[in-house]
Structure formats: structure tokens, C-alpha cells
Amino acid sequence: MGFIELLLIAVGLAMDAFAVSVCKGLSVKNLELKHSALAGLYFGGFQFLMPVIGYILGSRFEMAIKSIDHWIAFGLLGVIGFNMIHEAFSEDEKLDDDFGVKNMLMMAIATSIDALAVGISFACLGVDIIPAAGMIGIITFMISAFGIRIGHVFGTRYKAKAEFAGGLILIMIGLKILLEHLGIISF
């Protein structure tokens, strides 16, 4: 997997955290740097941790699933992508200005479950997990911190578009993995 694909996956995975960050930014009356830093640390930290956990789990079963690994990667990325697109059109996000540990931990876990599945895909594809998870974590940190600011300034105007774009990116990368394995395309 190349740098551009990894970058696109990182951006795609960060879109859930971005959407939550935008809503949190919208709810904060007196925005401070600590709000952006907290969102970035929680969301970026869990987006780093979850692919590593997924990779470890996926590596344990690698030999058993080697012949269908491309289908697993395609399926997981496709499901995650379609779920993000579905969320882009729903109104589930609530405004909440609580940056306490319990609240942030719950949101960080919820927004990083898809990164766990991507980690399983990475194990199937033989991706070097630490640099990949590092990129995902750093990108998510930056996007989440920026999302707090955007939400505070612009409101939820970009939330749905970001989730839709993130979902579409993940679906396209999953499709590319499958088509490359089947020999239909090569990059």
C-alpha cells in the first residue's frame, strides 16, 4: 500500500472524528486552545491505537484468511464507507460541550471502531502497522483539532460533506484493493 492510499485512508477515517469535533466546537461558548488539543489527543490517540489492536487480531488469523484477504479488506472498507455515507445524511449528532474524560473517552472509542477494522485489513495486506497507525493518528489529531475551530466558527455546515467524502474514499480504496488483486487494474 502506497503513501497516497495510506493518506487517503487516514483522512477517510478521521472524518467521523471531524464530524464530532465540529459539533463539539459548535457547542463551546468560550473556545480555548485546550478544547482543540483535547479533541485532537483523544481522537488521534484512539485512531492510532485501534488499527494496532486490529492488526494484532488480524495477524493471529492471517494464515487462515490469506486466500480471501482482499475480499475481507474490500468488505470492511466498503461497510465502513457506506456506514459513513449513511451517517452523513442522518441527524444523530447532539451538541455537547462536555470535555470530561468519560465523555471524550466514549466518543473517541465510538469514532475509532472503524479504525479497528482497518487494522485487520492492514494485517491481511501486510501493511507496516506502526507508520500507518502513526499517520492515521496524526492526521486525525490535526483534523479533529481543526474541526473544533470550524464548528465554533461555521457550525455544522461541513459535517455531512466531510462524512460523505470520507465514506466515499474508503469505498474507493477497498474497490481498488479488490480490482488490483483480481488483476483488473494495476498501479
Legacy VTK file of the C-alpha trace (Angstrom):
# vtk DataFile Version 3.0
C-alpha trace
ASCII
DATASET POLYDATA
POINTS 187 float
0.000 0.000 0.000
1.435 3.330 -1.044
1.723 6.644 0.782
-1.188 8.252 -1.080
-3.527 5.339 -0.305
-2.492 5.445 3.349
-3.024 9.201 3.447
-6.493 8.831 1.925
-7.414 6.099 4.416
-6.182 8.316 7.272
-8.288 11.233 6.051
-11.295 8.957 5.491
-11.042 7.505 8.992
-10.654 10.973 10.516
-13.972 12.196 9.127
-16.087 10.692 11.940
-13.865 12.406 14.495
-14.061 15.599 12.438
-17.870 15.495 12.451
-17.979 15.029 16.226
-15.366 17.772 16.672
-17.421 20.183 14.580
-20.441 19.529 16.800
-18.358 19.949 19.950
-16.903 23.186 18.596
-20.387 24.450 17.867
-21.435 23.794 21.471
-18.483 25.570 23.146
-19.275 29.129 24.161
-15.727 30.275 25.030
-13.387 28.316 22.793
-9.876 27.791 24.155
-6.798 26.047 22.769
-7.289 23.233 25.293
-10.565 22.260 23.585
-8.814 21.673 20.260
-5.894 19.923 21.963
-8.175 17.594 23.933
-10.194 16.629 20.873
-7.014 16.015 18.891
-5.413 13.936 21.642
-8.439 11.763 22.327
-9.485 11.197 18.737
-5.951 10.992 17.321
-4.783 8.733 20.132
-7.568 6.237 19.652
-7.265 6.381 15.864
-3.616 5.348 16.390
-4.373 2.645 18.953
-7.302 0.906 17.253
-5.556 -0.044 13.975
-2.702 -1.507 16.033
-5.169 -3.639 18.013
-6.930 -4.647 14.784
-3.599 -5.514 13.199
-2.662 -7.747 16.134
-6.024 -9.514 15.921
-5.799 -9.831 12.137
-2.237 -11.166 12.288
-3.344 -14.045 14.502
-5.641 -15.267 11.734
-3.542 -14.219 8.733
-2.676 -17.713 7.504
-6.278 -18.897 7.756
-7.622 -15.990 5.707
-4.738 -15.334 3.292
-6.684 -16.601 0.268
-9.586 -14.221 0.887
-7.737 -11.267 2.452
-8.544 -8.950 -0.463
-12.259 -9.710 -0.084
-12.039 -9.005 3.658
-10.286 -5.675 3.052
-12.825 -4.775 0.351
-15.757 -5.770 2.574
-14.573 -3.994 5.697
-13.661 -0.769 3.897
-16.917 -0.916 1.933
-19.080 -1.407 5.026
-17.264 1.351 6.905
-17.573 3.656 3.890
-21.279 3.003 3.361
-21.898 3.498 7.088
-20.142 6.874 6.966
-22.192 7.915 3.942
-25.368 6.860 5.768
-24.305 8.902 8.820
-23.731 11.909 6.571
-27.463 12.016 5.887
-28.649 11.347 9.458
-29.122 13.878 12.224
-27.746 11.764 15.109
-25.111 14.202 16.391
-26.075 16.106 19.533
-24.492 19.301 20.746
-22.434 18.613 23.853
-19.837 20.875 25.395
-18.576 18.260 27.910
-14.840 17.652 27.500
-14.615 15.402 30.579
-12.658 12.145 30.473
-15.704 9.847 30.443
-17.452 11.727 27.637
-14.339 12.135 25.474
-13.298 8.509 26.010
-16.704 7.242 24.895
-16.661 9.439 21.781
-13.063 8.527 20.942
-13.860 4.820 21.116
-17.065 5.248 19.107
-15.347 7.188 16.336
-12.393 4.770 16.124
-14.156 1.397 15.863
-13.813 1.601 12.084
-10.042 2.035 12.527
-10.009 -1.341 14.306
-11.477 -2.951 11.190
-8.954 -1.131 9.008
-6.180 -2.548 11.217
-7.481 -6.048 10.464
-7.373 -5.189 6.757
-3.803 -3.914 7.149
-2.777 -7.250 8.671
-4.273 -9.063 5.693
-2.443 -6.773 3.278
0.907 -6.851 5.105
0.998 -3.114 5.813
3.702 -1.910 8.235
1.358 -1.003 11.095
3.311 1.484 13.224
3.957 4.060 10.468
0.429 3.519 9.105
-1.238 3.896 12.510
1.026 6.863 13.245
-0.122 8.599 10.091
-3.767 7.871 10.924
-3.315 9.220 14.468
-1.502 12.395 13.393
-3.952 13.170 10.588
-6.883 12.588 12.948
-5.280 14.796 15.610
-4.926 17.672 13.155
-8.355 17.252 11.569
-10.104 16.936 14.948
-8.358 19.966 16.421
-9.255 21.917 13.292
-12.836 20.560 13.459
-13.343 22.151 16.866
-12.385 25.527 15.378
-14.505 25.050 12.259
-17.528 24.052 14.347
-17.118 27.074 16.555
-16.866 29.453 13.594
-19.057 27.912 10.884
-21.377 25.492 12.659
-22.328 22.139 11.143
-22.214 23.282 7.512
-19.331 20.915 6.572
-20.122 17.914 8.777
-22.228 15.927 6.310
-19.937 16.671 3.365
-16.899 15.508 5.330
-18.537 12.225 6.367
-19.752 11.610 2.824
-16.282 12.264 1.357
-14.623 10.050 3.978
-17.004 7.188 3.237
-16.523 7.516 -0.497
-12.722 7.475 -0.096
-12.821 4.254 1.938
-15.148 2.543 -0.553
-12.917 3.525 -3.485
-9.753 2.244 -1.762
-11.499 -1.045 -0.915
-12.571 -1.379 -4.549
-9.041 -0.601 -5.739
-7.592 -3.334 -3.487
-10.055 -5.864 -4.867
-9.558 -4.887 -8.529
-5.754 -4.980 -8.147
-5.900 -8.451 -6.610
-8.148 -9.696 -9.395
-5.706 -8.283 -11.950
-8.264 -5.934 -13.476
-6.184 -2.841 -12.699
-2.618 -2.221 -11.578
-0.977 0.848 -10.087
LINES 1 188
187 0 1 2 3 4 5 6 7 8 9 10 11 12 13 14 15 16 17 18 19 20 21 22 23 24 25 26 27 28 29 30 31 32 33 34 35 36 37 38 39 40 41 42 43 44 45 46 47 48 49 50 51 52 53 54 55 56 57 58 59 60 61 62 63 64 65 66 67 68 69 70 71 72 73 74 75 76 77 78 79 80 81 82 83 84 85 86 87 88 89 90 91 92 93 94 95 96 97 98 99 100 101 102 103 104 105 106 107 108 109 110 111 112 113 114 115 116 117 118 119 120 121 122 123 124 125 126 127 128 129 130 131 132 133 134 135 136 137 138 139 140 141 142 143 144 145 146 147 148 149 150 151 152 153 154 155 156 157 158 159 160 161 162 163 164 165 166 167 168 169 170 171 172 173 174 175 176 177 178 179 180 181 182 183 184 185 186
